[in-house]
Amino acid sequence: MTPRRTTLVAALAVVAAVVGLTACDGRPAATASARPASAVARSTDAAPTPDVTKLLVFVVENHSLTQMRRGMPWVSRLADRYGYATRYRAITHPSLPNYLAIAGGSTFGVTDDDPPAVHPVHRPSIFGEAVAAGSTAAVYAEGMTTPCRTTDTGRYAVRHNPWTYFPDERRTCRRFDGSLDRLAPAVDAGTLPAVGLVVPDVCHDAHDCSLASANAWLKAQVGAVLRGPDFASGRLAVVITADEDDRHHGNRVLTVVAHQGLDHQVVSAPLNHYSLSRSLADVAGVAPLAHARSAASLLQAFGLTT
């Protein structure tokens, strides 16, 4: 064989080897020893996941895990991208005691949806405790016309705004429990609070409107948060949950946790609203309230530190 022919054969062999490692769509073909690029990155040069110092919670109304997965495609994709819990349950029915459980670590014996004038809770809330300890807290309530409003108006339902039920914290509530209009500036400036709750109106939380409407609203609102500097820093975790199910699925609701350190994580540990309340206390650096003291931490269940 001449030197020129030998060189040509060798070149063709190299080309064949490259083609053999490339799929027809231009991507590298799988090999027995190949690992996903993400796994390689995590094992070699990934930076440690920072502690979570901010937690922002969005609440949907009256739908189960299965209903939310089927009826909220963007939220479902978010759950698959970051993480979600499969055994997260609300505490009871109806709505209000579940919100109180998140805010105060207890239902305080409430079994209905009556307003704050009927159910004043003379105990601390996680919002008030955070502010008193020198941390930060805020509620962003869609449709609320005056800060810390204690009665319904339009599509604003006070039963979904739990801080209003703690009259001993009224002055602080009036400072930091305001309208949804304050959310976007805080997101853009990277000044979201340590303890944050977003309260959609009764259409956008899927109480009076469809899950599709809630899904579109969350895509816009949560999507903006995920593009903000707080989330990019890894200091912020975002939770989407439901106050309760429709009373036909054992009160099991979809609870999504989005954070830069999570990747397709599914948590099967039993969790509930007290677990969420405990995590809110953890990011604020205060003691968990009431039943949240003995609850498993939602963030810790996902491997996140505070």
C-alpha positions, 0 to 999 in steps of 0.5 A: 500500500502506498504512503498516500493510500495509507494516509487516506485509509487512516483519515477515513477511519477517523471520520467513521469513528466520529460519525459513529459517536454522533446521532442522526440529529447531531447529538453525541450518541450514548455510550456505555460509559457516558454520563450526563453533562449535568452530573459531570458538572456537579461532580467537578466544578459546581459551587456549593449550594448557598443557604436559603435566606428567603422563602416566597410562597404562592397558594392555590385554592381547593385542588389536589395534587392530581388535579393540579398536575393535570390542569396546570401544565406550566406549574407541573413542568416547574415541579419536574424541573426543580422538585415537588413533594408527593405526600404533602397534605393540608391540615384540614378544611376549609381554607382559613385554618390552613392559612393560619397553620402556615402563618401561626403553626396552628389552626387555633380552633378555627373551623370556618372562613369567618373574618378577623373580627370573628377570629382574632388570634392573640398569638404571634404570627411568623410574619410578626416574629420575623420583623420583631427579630430584625428580619423581613416579612411581607404579604402581597395580596392581589386586589387588596385596596388598603394595607392589612385590610380585614374585610373582603372587597372585589375579588380580594378574600381576607380569609386568604390573607392570614396576617390580618387575623393577628390583631396584636401585630396590626401596626406591623401588618399595615406596614408590610401587608400590602397590594400585589403591586409591590411584588414586581419592584421587590423582585427587580431590585432583589429586595424580596423579604425573608418571609414572603406570601403572595395571595392571588385573588379568588380568580387567579387562585383557581377558587372561582376560575379555572386551573388554567387561569391560575396556571397562566397567572402563576406563569407570569408572576412566578416566572418573573420571580425566577428571572430576578436576582434573588432567585439567581443568587440561590438565596431564594426558594419559591414554594407553590402549594394549595390551601386544601384539596377538593375534599375528595383526595385525602387533602393531598396537594401539589407542593412545588419547591423551586431553587437553584440547587434542585434538579428533578427532585421528588420528595416522598416524605410526609409533609404538611403546612406546619412543615412550611411554617417551620421553614418560614421560621428557619429562613427568618432565624426565629423559633418555629411556632406551635405545631411547627416546632415538631414538624419536619422542615419542608426545605430540609426535606429537599436538602436545602439549608437555611 
